[in-house]
Amino acid sequence: MIKITIRPVTAEEKWRAMKRSPGLYKRIENFVLLLMGSVLVLDIPLLVYDHFNPVEASTQAIYCLLTVAVGLFLTIWLTKKRGSRVRRLNDVLSKPVEVIRVKTNRAIKRKDFEDFGIAFYVDVADEGQQKALFLWGQYLDVLEAEGRFPNTEFEIVRLPNSDEFMEFKLLGHHFKEERTLPAFGKEIWQSGIFPVNGQLIDIPIDKIT
């Protein structure tokens, strides 16, 4: 069984989402590291040129001042872009969230491909039709290692149709998957046609290969 409802985001969910964004100390640290990295990259051409053709100290000083100025400009520009992402997060969190409640007793596992995480096809009934909920990511590696997933009942909180979950809560008990499929092959990645985390597939798990 799968049940999908829409509700406003709670204060706690907003707090957890904002907590994941960097604090003041971290933002300052990131700013300094980004500035140092920018200046170092901009100084490389001078260092290489000076190795083969020595440059006067006064010219080096002027060049270094220019690289600091350019590096500072780039760092401020990139920092503002990051700040705009935080503002977009605030805008997103003002919208309703999608709550997906699942009850199941069947699942099929798909092996990991290059550290993307394992995947599971979970058997669900949606309006009388048997479908499969596809879950994929490294969070499942942790839950499987703990002996907690697959699970007979769980709840997902996300922004509508997003493949990133705000919350993934286990409510039932663990059961063993029926079988394990090989990882997606390279041809799947090249085609770009594959399910994403949280996608509801209109195919029963018995027909998934």
PyMOL CGO cylinders between C-alpha atoms (Angstrom):
from pymol import cmd
from pymol.cgo import CYLINDER

trace = [
    CYLINDER, 0.00, 0.00, 0.00, 1.17, 3.51, -0.77, 0.3, 1, 1, 1, 1, 1, 1,
    CYLINDER, 1.17, 3.51, -0.77, -0.58, 6.68, 0.36, 0.3, 1, 1, 1, 1, 1, 1,
    CYLINDER, -0.58, 6.68, 0.36, 0.53, 10.15, -0.70, 0.3, 1, 1, 1, 1, 1, 1,
    CYLINDER, 0.53, 10.15, -0.70, -0.65, 13.31, 1.06, 0.3, 1, 1, 1, 1, 1, 1,
    CYLINDER, -0.65, 13.31, 1.06, 0.31, 16.98, 0.91, 0.3, 1, 1, 1, 1, 1, 1,
    CYLINDER, 0.31, 16.98, 0.91, 0.74, 19.16, 3.99, 0.3, 1, 1, 1, 1, 1, 1,
    CYLINDER, 0.74, 19.16, 3.99, 2.59, 22.35, 5.06, 0.3, 1, 1, 1, 1, 1, 1,
    CYLINDER, 2.59, 22.35, 5.06, 6.20, 21.97, 6.14, 0.3, 1, 1, 1, 1, 1, 1,
    CYLINDER, 6.20, 21.97, 6.14, 6.60, 21.92, 9.92, 0.3, 1, 1, 1, 1, 1, 1,
    CYLINDER, 6.60, 21.92, 9.92, 8.81, 24.24, 11.98, 0.3, 1, 1, 1, 1, 1, 1,
    CYLINDER, 8.81, 24.24, 11.98, 11.02, 21.29, 12.94, 0.3, 1, 1, 1, 1, 1, 1,
    CYLINDER, 11.02, 21.29, 12.94, 11.52, 20.30, 9.30, 0.3, 1, 1, 1, 1, 1, 1,
    CYLINDER, 11.52, 20.30, 9.30, 12.46, 23.88, 8.42, 0.3, 1, 1, 1, 1, 1, 1,
    CYLINDER, 12.46, 23.88, 8.42, 14.92, 23.96, 11.32, 0.3, 1, 1, 1, 1, 1, 1,
    CYLINDER, 14.92, 23.96, 11.32, 16.59, 20.69, 10.25, 0.3, 1, 1, 1, 1, 1, 1,
    CYLINDER, 16.59, 20.69, 10.25, 16.88, 21.85, 6.64, 0.3, 1, 1, 1, 1, 1, 1,
    CYLINDER, 16.88, 21.85, 6.64, 18.38, 25.21, 7.62, 0.3, 1, 1, 1, 1, 1, 1,
    CYLINDER, 18.38, 25.21, 7.62, 20.74, 23.50, 10.08, 0.3, 1, 1, 1, 1, 1, 1,
    CYLINDER, 20.74, 23.50, 10.08, 22.29, 21.62, 7.18, 0.3, 1, 1, 1, 1, 1, 1,
    CYLINDER, 22.29, 21.62, 7.18, 23.23, 24.94, 5.57, 0.3, 1, 1, 1, 1, 1, 1,
    CYLINDER, 23.23, 24.94, 5.57, 26.63, 26.32, 6.73, 0.3, 1, 1, 1, 1, 1, 1,
    CYLINDER, 26.63, 26.32, 6.73, 26.83, 28.56, 9.81, 0.3, 1, 1, 1, 1, 1, 1,
    CYLINDER, 26.83, 28.56, 9.81, 28.74, 31.86, 10.18, 0.3, 1, 1, 1, 1, 1, 1,
    CYLINDER, 28.74, 31.86, 10.18, 32.07, 30.28, 11.18, 0.3, 1, 1, 1, 1, 1, 1,
    CYLINDER, 32.07, 30.28, 11.18, 31.87, 27.79, 8.33, 0.3, 1, 1, 1, 1, 1, 1,
    CYLINDER, 31.87, 27.79, 8.33, 30.99, 30.54, 5.84, 0.3, 1, 1, 1, 1, 1, 1,
    CYLINDER, 30.99, 30.54, 5.84, 34.02, 32.57, 6.93, 0.3, 1, 1, 1, 1, 1, 1,
    CYLINDER, 34.02, 32.57, 6.93, 36.24, 29.51, 6.70, 0.3, 1, 1, 1, 1, 1, 1,
    CYLINDER, 36.24, 29.51, 6.70, 34.94, 28.73, 3.23, 0.3, 1, 1, 1, 1, 1, 1,
    CYLINDER, 34.94, 28.73, 3.23, 35.47, 32.35, 2.15, 0.3, 1, 1, 1, 1, 1, 1,
    CYLINDER, 35.47, 32.35, 2.15, 39.12, 32.36, 3.29, 0.3, 1, 1, 1, 1, 1, 1,
    CYLINDER, 39.12, 32.36, 3.29, 39.88, 28.97, 1.72, 0.3, 1, 1, 1, 1, 1, 1,
    CYLINDER, 39.88, 28.97, 1.72, 38.23, 29.98, -1.53, 0.3, 1, 1, 1, 1, 1, 1,
    CYLINDER, 38.23, 29.98, -1.53, 40.20, 33.26, -1.62, 0.3, 1, 1, 1, 1, 1, 1,
    CYLINDER, 40.20, 33.26, -1.62, 43.49, 31.46, -0.96, 0.3, 1, 1, 1, 1, 1, 1,
    CYLINDER, 43.49, 31.46, -0.96, 42.72, 28.89, -3.64, 0.3, 1, 1, 1, 1, 1, 1,
    CYLINDER, 42.72, 28.89, -3.64, 41.80, 31.57, -6.19, 0.3, 1, 1, 1, 1, 1, 1,
    CYLINDER, 41.80, 31.57, -6.19, 44.98, 33.58, -5.54, 0.3, 1, 1, 1, 1, 1, 1,
    CYLINDER, 44.98, 33.58, -5.54, 47.14, 30.46, -5.75, 0.3, 1, 1, 1, 1, 1, 1,
    CYLINDER, 47.14, 30.46, -5.75, 45.64, 29.46, -9.09, 0.3, 1, 1, 1, 1, 1, 1,
    CYLINDER, 45.64, 29.46, -9.09, 46.07, 32.99, -10.47, 0.3, 1, 1, 1, 1, 1, 1,
    CYLINDER, 46.07, 32.99, -10.47, 49.70, 33.07, -9.30, 0.3, 1, 1, 1, 1, 1, 1,
    CYLINDER, 49.70, 33.07, -9.30, 50.65, 29.87, -11.11, 0.3, 1, 1, 1, 1, 1, 1,
    CYLINDER, 50.65, 29.87, -11.11, 51.30, 31.55, -14.51, 0.3, 1, 1, 1, 1, 1, 1,
    CYLINDER, 51.30, 31.55, -14.51, 53.70, 34.01, -12.85, 0.3, 1, 1, 1, 1, 1, 1,
    CYLINDER, 53.70, 34.01, -12.85, 55.52, 31.25, -10.99, 0.3, 1, 1, 1, 1, 1, 1,
    CYLINDER, 55.52, 31.25, -10.99, 55.94, 29.21, -14.16, 0.3, 1, 1, 1, 1, 1, 1,
    CYLINDER, 55.94, 29.21, -14.16, 57.11, 32.20, -16.19, 0.3, 1, 1, 1, 1, 1, 1,
    CYLINDER, 57.11, 32.20, -16.19, 59.47, 33.36, -13.44, 0.3, 1, 1, 1, 1, 1, 1,
    CYLINDER, 59.47, 33.36, -13.44, 61.06, 29.90, -13.34, 0.3, 1, 1, 1, 1, 1, 1,
    CYLINDER, 61.06, 29.90, -13.34, 62.26, 30.25, -16.93, 0.3, 1, 1, 1, 1, 1, 1,
    CYLINDER, 62.26, 30.25, -16.93, 62.50, 34.06, -17.19, 0.3, 1, 1, 1, 1, 1, 1,
    CYLINDER, 62.50, 34.06, -17.19, 63.12, 35.77, -13.82, 0.3, 1, 1, 1, 1, 1, 1,
    CYLINDER, 63.12, 35.77, -13.82, 60.75, 38.67, -13.20, 0.3, 1, 1, 1, 1, 1, 1,
    CYLINDER, 60.75, 38.67, -13.20, 61.69, 41.83, -11.28, 0.3, 1, 1, 1, 1, 1, 1,
    CYLINDER, 61.69, 41.83, -11.28, 60.47, 42.03, -7.69, 0.3, 1, 1, 1, 1, 1, 1,
    CYLINDER, 60.47, 42.03, -7.69, 58.46, 45.19, -8.36, 0.3, 1, 1, 1, 1, 1, 1,
    CYLINDER, 58.46, 45.19, -8.36, 56.62, 43.49, -11.24, 0.3, 1, 1, 1, 1, 1, 1,
    CYLINDER, 56.62, 43.49, -11.24, 55.95, 40.45, -9.08, 0.3, 1, 1, 1, 1, 1, 1,
    CYLINDER, 55.95, 40.45, -9.08, 54.49, 42.67, -6.35, 0.3, 1, 1, 1, 1, 1, 1,
    CYLINDER, 54.49, 42.67, -6.35, 52.15, 44.42, -8.80, 0.3, 1, 1, 1, 1, 1, 1,
    CYLINDER, 52.15, 44.42, -8.80, 51.06, 41.09, -10.28, 0.3, 1, 1, 1, 1, 1, 1,
    CYLINDER, 51.06, 41.09, -10.28, 50.38, 39.63, -6.82, 0.3, 1, 1, 1, 1, 1, 1,
    CYLINDER, 50.38, 39.63, -6.82, 48.28, 42.65, -5.87, 0.3, 1, 1, 1, 1, 1, 1,
    CYLINDER, 48.28, 42.65, -5.87, 46.27, 42.21, -9.04, 0.3, 1, 1, 1, 1, 1, 1,
    CYLINDER, 46.27, 42.21, -9.04, 45.75, 38.49, -8.36, 0.3, 1, 1, 1, 1, 1, 1,
    CYLINDER, 45.75, 38.49, -8.36, 44.55, 39.27, -4.83, 0.3, 1, 1, 1, 1, 1, 1,
    CYLINDER, 44.55, 39.27, -4.83, 42.09, 41.82, -6.22, 0.3, 1, 1, 1, 1, 1, 1,
    CYLINDER, 42.09, 41.82, -6.22, 40.81, 39.43, -8.89, 0.3, 1, 1, 1, 1, 1, 1,
    CYLINDER, 40.81, 39.43, -8.89, 40.70, 36.56, -6.39, 0.3, 1, 1, 1, 1, 1, 1,
    CYLINDER, 40.70, 36.56, -6.39, 38.72, 38.69, -3.95, 0.3, 1, 1, 1, 1, 1, 1,
    CYLINDER, 38.72, 38.69, -3.95, 36.25, 39.63, -6.69, 0.3, 1, 1, 1, 1, 1, 1,
    CYLINDER, 36.25, 39.63, -6.69, 35.80, 35.97, -7.69, 0.3, 1, 1, 1, 1, 1, 1,
    CYLINDER, 35.80, 35.97, -7.69, 35.40, 34.88, -4.07, 0.3, 1, 1, 1, 1, 1, 1,
    CYLINDER, 35.40, 34.88, -4.07, 32.75, 37.51, -3.35, 0.3, 1, 1, 1, 1, 1, 1,
    CYLINDER, 32.75, 37.51, -3.35, 30.90, 36.58, -6.54, 0.3, 1, 1, 1, 1, 1, 1,
    CYLINDER, 30.90, 36.58, -6.54, 30.92, 32.86, -5.71, 0.3, 1, 1, 1, 1, 1, 1,
    CYLINDER, 30.92, 32.86, -5.71, 29.91, 33.57, -2.10, 0.3, 1, 1, 1, 1, 1, 1,
    CYLINDER, 29.91, 33.57, -2.10, 26.94, 35.61, -3.28, 0.3, 1, 1, 1, 1, 1, 1,
    CYLINDER, 26.94, 35.61, -3.28, 25.89, 32.72, -5.52, 0.3, 1, 1, 1, 1, 1, 1,
    CYLINDER, 25.89, 32.72, -5.52, 26.01, 30.40, -2.51, 0.3, 1, 1, 1, 1, 1, 1,
    CYLINDER, 26.01, 30.40, -2.51, 23.98, 32.92, -0.54, 0.3, 1, 1, 1, 1, 1, 1,
    CYLINDER, 23.98, 32.92, -0.54, 21.34, 32.92, -3.24, 0.3, 1, 1, 1, 1, 1, 1,
    CYLINDER, 21.34, 32.92, -3.24, 21.04, 29.14, -2.80, 0.3, 1, 1, 1, 1, 1, 1,
    CYLINDER, 21.04, 29.14, -2.80, 20.23, 29.71, 0.88, 0.3, 1, 1, 1, 1, 1, 1,
    CYLINDER, 20.23, 29.71, 0.88, 17.55, 32.21, -0.12, 0.3, 1, 1, 1, 1, 1, 1,
    CYLINDER, 17.55, 32.21, -0.12, 16.16, 29.70, -2.59, 0.3, 1, 1, 1, 1, 1, 1,
    CYLINDER, 16.16, 29.70, -2.59, 16.08, 27.15, 0.22, 0.3, 1, 1, 1, 1, 1, 1,
    CYLINDER, 16.08, 27.15, 0.22, 13.96, 29.55, 2.27, 0.3, 1, 1, 1, 1, 1, 1,
    CYLINDER, 13.96, 29.55, 2.27, 11.61, 29.95, -0.69, 0.3, 1, 1, 1, 1, 1, 1,
    CYLINDER, 11.61, 29.95, -0.69, 11.38, 26.18, -1.15, 0.3, 1, 1, 1, 1, 1, 1,
    CYLINDER, 11.38, 26.18, -1.15, 10.63, 25.61, 2.53, 0.3, 1, 1, 1, 1, 1, 1,
    CYLINDER, 10.63, 25.61, 2.53, 7.64, 27.92, 2.32, 0.3, 1, 1, 1, 1, 1, 1,
    CYLINDER, 7.64, 27.92, 2.32, 5.93, 25.40, 0.01, 0.3, 1, 1, 1, 1, 1, 1,
    CYLINDER, 5.93, 25.40, 0.01, 3.95, 22.27, 1.02, 0.3, 1, 1, 1, 1, 1, 1,
    CYLINDER, 3.95, 22.27, 1.02, 5.69, 18.91, 1.35, 0.3, 1, 1, 1, 1, 1, 1,
    CYLINDER, 5.69, 18.91, 1.35, 4.70, 15.48, 0.10, 0.3, 1, 1, 1, 1, 1, 1,
    CYLINDER, 4.70, 15.48, 0.10, 4.29, 12.69, 2.66, 0.3, 1, 1, 1, 1, 1, 1,
    CYLINDER, 4.29, 12.69, 2.66, 4.50, 9.15, 1.28, 0.3, 1, 1, 1, 1, 1, 1,
    CYLINDER, 4.50, 9.15, 1.28, 3.38, 6.35, 3.60, 0.3, 1, 1, 1, 1, 1, 1,
    CYLINDER, 3.38, 6.35, 3.60, 4.27, 2.82, 2.49, 0.3, 1, 1, 1, 1, 1, 1,
    CYLINDER, 4.27, 2.82, 2.49, 3.30, -0.62, 3.77, 0.3, 1, 1, 1, 1, 1, 1,
    CYLINDER, 3.30, -0.62, 3.77, 4.84, -3.63, 2.07, 0.3, 1, 1, 1, 1, 1, 1,
    CYLINDER, 4.84, -3.63, 2.07, 6.21, -7.13, 2.55, 0.3, 1, 1, 1, 1, 1, 1,
    CYLINDER, 6.21, -7.13, 2.55, 8.09, -7.60, -0.73, 0.3, 1, 1, 1, 1, 1, 1,
    CYLINDER, 8.09, -7.60, -0.73, 11.25, -6.02, -2.11, 0.3, 1, 1, 1, 1, 1, 1,
    CYLINDER, 11.25, -6.02, -2.11, 13.96, -6.64, -4.67, 0.3, 1, 1, 1, 1, 1, 1,
    CYLINDER, 13.96, -6.64, -4.67, 17.50, -5.35, -4.25, 0.3, 1, 1, 1, 1, 1, 1,
    CYLINDER, 17.50, -5.35, -4.25, 19.75, -3.96, -6.98, 0.3, 1, 1, 1, 1, 1, 1,
    CYLINDER, 19.75, -3.96, -6.98, 23.51, -3.97, -6.43, 0.3, 1, 1, 1, 1, 1, 1,
    CYLINDER, 23.51, -3.97, -6.43, 25.51, -0.76, -6.12, 0.3, 1, 1, 1, 1, 1, 1,
    CYLINDER, 25.51, -0.76, -6.12, 27.23, 0.78, -9.14, 0.3, 1, 1, 1, 1, 1, 1,
    CYLINDER, 27.23, 0.78, -9.14, 30.43, 2.72, -8.39, 0.3, 1, 1, 1, 1, 1, 1,
    CYLINDER, 30.43, 2.72, -8.39, 29.42, 3.94, -4.90, 0.3, 1, 1, 1, 1, 1, 1,
    CYLINDER, 29.42, 3.94, -4.90, 26.06, 5.45, -5.87, 0.3, 1, 1, 1, 1, 1, 1,
    CYLINDER, 26.06, 5.45, -5.87, 24.45, 3.22, -3.25, 0.3, 1, 1, 1, 1, 1, 1,
    CYLINDER, 24.45, 3.22, -3.25, 22.29, 0.13, -3.42, 0.3, 1, 1, 1, 1, 1, 1,
    CYLINDER, 22.29, 0.13, -3.42, 18.70, 0.28, -4.64, 0.3, 1, 1, 1, 1, 1, 1,
    CYLINDER, 18.70, 0.28, -4.64, 15.44, -1.42, -3.79, 0.3, 1, 1, 1, 1, 1, 1,
    CYLINDER, 15.44, -1.42, -3.79, 12.22, -1.96, -5.69, 0.3, 1, 1, 1, 1, 1, 1,
    CYLINDER, 12.22, -1.96, -5.69, 9.44, -2.05, -3.09, 0.3, 1, 1, 1, 1, 1, 1,
    CYLINDER, 9.44, -2.05, -3.09, 6.12, -3.68, -3.90, 0.3, 1, 1, 1, 1, 1, 1,
    CYLINDER, 6.12, -3.68, -3.90, 3.18, -1.29, -3.38, 0.3, 1, 1, 1, 1, 1, 1,
    CYLINDER, 3.18, -1.29, -3.38, -0.51, -1.15, -4.29, 0.3, 1, 1, 1, 1, 1, 1,
    CYLINDER, -0.51, -1.15, -4.29, -1.57, 2.17, -5.79, 0.3, 1, 1, 1, 1, 1, 1,
    CYLINDER, -1.57, 2.17, -5.79, -5.31, 2.59, -6.44, 0.3, 1, 1, 1, 1, 1, 1,
    CYLINDER, -5.31, 2.59, -6.44, -5.71, -1.14, -6.89, 0.3, 1, 1, 1, 1, 1, 1,
    CYLINDER, -5.71, -1.14, -6.89, -2.70, -1.57, -9.19, 0.3, 1, 1, 1, 1, 1, 1,
    CYLINDER, -2.70, -1.57, -9.19, 0.56, -3.29, -8.24, 0.3, 1, 1, 1, 1, 1, 1,
    CYLINDER, 0.56, -3.29, -8.24, 3.52, -1.00, -8.77, 0.3, 1, 1, 1, 1, 1, 1,
    CYLINDER, 3.52, -1.00, -8.77, 7.09, -0.64, -7.54, 0.3, 1, 1, 1, 1, 1, 1,
    CYLINDER, 7.09, -0.64, -7.54, 8.53, 2.22, -5.53, 0.3, 1, 1, 1, 1, 1, 1,
    CYLINDER, 8.53, 2.22, -5.53, 12.19, 2.69, -6.45, 0.3, 1, 1, 1, 1, 1, 1,
    CYLINDER, 12.19, 2.69, -6.45, 14.53, 3.77, -3.67, 0.3, 1, 1, 1, 1, 1, 1,
    CYLINDER, 14.53, 3.77, -3.67, 18.19, 4.41, -4.30, 0.3, 1, 1, 1, 1, 1, 1,
    CYLINDER, 18.19, 4.41, -4.30, 21.08, 5.95, -2.43, 0.3, 1, 1, 1, 1, 1, 1,
    CYLINDER, 21.08, 5.95, -2.43, 23.84, 5.51, 0.13, 0.3, 1, 1, 1, 1, 1, 1,
    CYLINDER, 23.84, 5.51, 0.13, 21.34, 6.03, 2.95, 0.3, 1, 1, 1, 1, 1, 1,
    CYLINDER, 21.34, 6.03, 2.95, 20.06, 2.54, 2.11, 0.3, 1, 1, 1, 1, 1, 1,
    CYLINDER, 20.06, 2.54, 2.11, 23.57, 1.11, 2.55, 0.3, 1, 1, 1, 1, 1, 1,
    CYLINDER, 23.57, 1.11, 2.55, 23.53, 2.33, 6.14, 0.3, 1, 1, 1, 1, 1, 1,
    CYLINDER, 23.53, 2.33, 6.14, 20.01, 1.07, 6.86, 0.3, 1, 1, 1, 1, 1, 1,
    CYLINDER, 20.01, 1.07, 6.86, 20.72, -2.34, 5.33, 0.3, 1, 1, 1, 1, 1, 1,
    CYLINDER, 20.72, -2.34, 5.33, 23.97, -2.67, 7.31, 0.3, 1, 1, 1, 1, 1, 1,
    CYLINDER, 23.97, -2.67, 7.31, 21.99, -1.93, 10.47, 0.3, 1, 1, 1, 1, 1, 1,
    CYLINDER, 21.99, -1.93, 10.47, 19.46, -4.64, 9.57, 0.3, 1, 1, 1, 1, 1, 1,
    CYLINDER, 19.46, -4.64, 9.57, 16.61, -2.15, 9.26, 0.3, 1, 1, 1, 1, 1, 1,
    CYLINDER, 16.61, -2.15, 9.26, 15.78, -2.17, 5.56, 0.3, 1, 1, 1, 1, 1, 1,
    CYLINDER, 15.78, -2.17, 5.56, 13.81, -3.49, 3.69, 0.3, 1, 1, 1, 1, 1, 1,
    CYLINDER, 13.81, -3.49, 3.69, 11.08, -2.56, 6.17, 0.3, 1, 1, 1, 1, 1, 1,
    CYLINDER, 11.08, -2.56, 6.17, 7.39, -3.39, 6.31, 0.3, 1, 1, 1, 1, 1, 1,
    CYLINDER, 7.39, -3.39, 6.31, 6.37, 0.21, 6.89, 0.3, 1, 1, 1, 1, 1, 1,
    CYLINDER, 6.37, 0.21, 6.89, 8.08, 3.56, 6.33, 0.3, 1, 1, 1, 1, 1, 1,
    CYLINDER, 8.08, 3.56, 6.33, 7.34, 7.21, 5.68, 0.3, 1, 1, 1, 1, 1, 1,
    CYLINDER, 7.34, 7.21, 5.68, 9.03, 9.63, 3.28, 0.3, 1, 1, 1, 1, 1, 1,
    CYLINDER, 9.03, 9.63, 3.28, 8.82, 13.41, 3.53, 0.3, 1, 1, 1, 1, 1, 1,
    CYLINDER, 8.82, 13.41, 3.53, 10.00, 15.36, 0.51, 0.3, 1, 1, 1, 1, 1, 1,
    CYLINDER, 10.00, 15.36, 0.51, 9.25, 18.30, -1.70, 0.3, 1, 1, 1, 1, 1, 1,
    CYLINDER, 9.25, 18.30, -1.70, 6.77, 17.14, -4.36, 0.3, 1, 1, 1, 1, 1, 1,
    CYLINDER, 6.77, 17.14, -4.36, 8.47, 14.90, -6.95, 0.3, 1, 1, 1, 1, 1, 1,
    CYLINDER, 8.47, 14.90, -6.95, 11.94, 15.54, -5.53, 0.3, 1, 1, 1, 1, 1, 1,
    CYLINDER, 11.94, 15.54, -5.53, 14.51, 12.71, -5.48, 0.3, 1, 1, 1, 1, 1, 1,
    CYLINDER, 14.51, 12.71, -5.48, 15.98, 14.09, -2.24, 0.3, 1, 1, 1, 1, 1, 1,
    CYLINDER, 15.98, 14.09, -2.24, 14.20, 13.25, 0.99, 0.3, 1, 1, 1, 1, 1, 1,
    CYLINDER, 14.20, 13.25, 0.99, 13.77, 15.64, 3.90, 0.3, 1, 1, 1, 1, 1, 1,
    CYLINDER, 13.77, 15.64, 3.90, 13.03, 12.64, 6.12, 0.3, 1, 1, 1, 1, 1, 1,
    CYLINDER, 13.03, 12.64, 6.12, 12.99, 8.85, 5.76, 0.3, 1, 1, 1, 1, 1, 1,
    CYLINDER, 12.99, 8.85, 5.76, 11.37, 7.25, 8.81, 0.3, 1, 1, 1, 1, 1, 1,
    CYLINDER, 11.37, 7.25, 8.81, 11.14, 3.50, 9.41, 0.3, 1, 1, 1, 1, 1, 1,
    CYLINDER, 11.14, 3.50, 9.41, 7.95, 2.43, 11.23, 0.3, 1, 1, 1, 1, 1, 1,
    CYLINDER, 7.95, 2.43, 11.23, 7.74, -1.35, 10.82, 0.3, 1, 1, 1, 1, 1, 1,
    CYLINDER, 7.74, -1.35, 10.82, 10.14, -4.27, 11.01, 0.3, 1, 1, 1, 1, 1, 1,
    CYLINDER, 10.14, -4.27, 11.01, 12.87, -5.61, 8.78, 0.3, 1, 1, 1, 1, 1, 1,
    CYLINDER, 12.87, -5.61, 8.78, 12.33, -8.40, 6.24, 0.3, 1, 1, 1, 1, 1, 1,
    CYLINDER, 12.33, -8.40, 6.24, 14.59, -10.06, 3.69, 0.3, 1, 1, 1, 1, 1, 1,
    CYLINDER, 14.59, -10.06, 3.69, 14.46, -9.06, 0.03, 0.3, 1, 1, 1, 1, 1, 1,
    CYLINDER, 14.46, -9.06, 0.03, 13.34, -11.77, -2.40, 0.3, 1, 1, 1, 1, 1, 1,
    CYLINDER, 13.34, -11.77, -2.40, 16.28, -11.55, -4.78, 0.3, 1, 1, 1, 1, 1, 1,
    CYLINDER, 16.28, -11.55, -4.78, 19.16, -9.36, -5.87, 0.3, 1, 1, 1, 1, 1, 1,
    CYLINDER, 19.16, -9.36, -5.87, 19.61, -7.89, -9.35, 0.3, 1, 1, 1, 1, 1, 1,
    CYLINDER, 19.61, -7.89, -9.35, 22.96, -6.88, -10.86, 0.3, 1, 1, 1, 1, 1, 1,
    CYLINDER, 22.96, -6.88, -10.86, 23.97, -3.22, -10.87, 0.3, 1, 1, 1, 1, 1, 1,
    CYLINDER, 23.97, -3.22, -10.87, 22.88, -1.04, -13.76, 0.3, 1, 1, 1, 1, 1, 1,
    CYLINDER, 22.88, -1.04, -13.76, 25.24, -1.49, -16.71, 0.3, 1, 1, 1, 1, 1, 1,
    CYLINDER, 25.24, -1.49, -16.71, 27.14, 1.29, -18.44, 0.3, 1, 1, 1, 1, 1, 1,
    CYLINDER, 27.14, 1.29, -18.44, 24.65, 1.26, -21.32, 0.3, 1, 1, 1, 1, 1, 1,
    CYLINDER, 24.65, 1.26, -21.32, 21.93, 2.35, -18.89, 0.3, 1, 1, 1, 1, 1, 1,
    CYLINDER, 21.93, 2.35, -18.89, 23.99, 5.34, -17.76, 0.3, 1, 1, 1, 1, 1, 1,
    CYLINDER, 23.99, 5.34, -17.76, 24.80, 6.27, -21.33, 0.3, 1, 1, 1, 1, 1, 1,
    CYLINDER, 24.80, 6.27, -21.33, 21.14, 6.13, -22.34, 0.3, 1, 1, 1, 1, 1, 1,
    CYLINDER, 21.14, 6.13, -22.34, 20.12, 8.32, -19.38, 0.3, 1, 1, 1, 1, 1, 1,
    CYLINDER, 20.12, 8.32, -19.38, 16.96, 6.22, -18.96, 0.3, 1, 1, 1, 1, 1, 1,
    CYLINDER, 16.96, 6.22, -18.96, 16.81, 4.90, -15.42, 0.3, 1, 1, 1, 1, 1, 1,
    CYLINDER, 16.81, 4.90, -15.42, 14.56, 5.49, -12.39, 0.3, 1, 1, 1, 1, 1, 1,
    CYLINDER, 14.56, 5.49, -12.39, 15.45, 8.01, -9.71, 0.3, 1, 1, 1, 1, 1, 1,
    CYLINDER, 15.45, 8.01, -9.71, 15.16, 7.83, -5.95, 0.3, 1, 1, 1, 1, 1, 1,
    CYLINDER, 15.16, 7.83, -5.95, 11.50, 7.92, -4.88, 0.3, 1, 1, 1, 1, 1, 1,
    CYLINDER, 11.50, 7.92, -4.88, 10.06, 7.20, -8.32, 0.3, 1, 1, 1, 1, 1, 1,
    CYLINDER, 10.06, 7.20, -8.32, 6.86, 5.16, -8.55, 0.3, 1, 1, 1, 1, 1, 1,
    CYLINDER, 6.86, 5.16, -8.55, 7.17, 2.69, -11.44, 0.3, 1, 1, 1, 1, 1, 1,
    CYLINDER, 7.17, 2.69, -11.44, 4.08, 1.33, -13.19, 0.3, 1, 1, 1, 1, 1, 1,
    CYLINDER, 4.08, 1.33, -13.19, 5.49, -2.21, -13.23, 0.3, 1, 1, 1, 1, 1, 1,
    CYLINDER, 5.49, -2.21, -13.23, 4.99, -4.99, -10.65, 0.3, 1, 1, 1, 1, 1, 1,
    CYLINDER, 4.99, -4.99, -10.65, 8.26, -6.13, -9.10, 0.3, 1, 1, 1, 1, 1, 1,
    CYLINDER, 8.26, -6.13, -9.10, 7.69, -9.64, -10.50, 0.3, 1, 1, 1, 1, 1, 1,
    CYLINDER, 7.69, -9.64, -10.50, 8.33, -8.22, -13.98, 0.3, 1, 1, 1, 1, 1, 1,
    CYLINDER, 8.33, -8.22, -13.98, 11.44, -6.22, -13.06, 0.3, 1, 1, 1, 1, 1, 1,
    CYLINDER, 11.44, -6.22, -13.06, 14.69, -7.68, -14.36, 0.3, 1, 1, 1, 1, 1, 1,
]
cmd.load_cgo(trace, "trace")
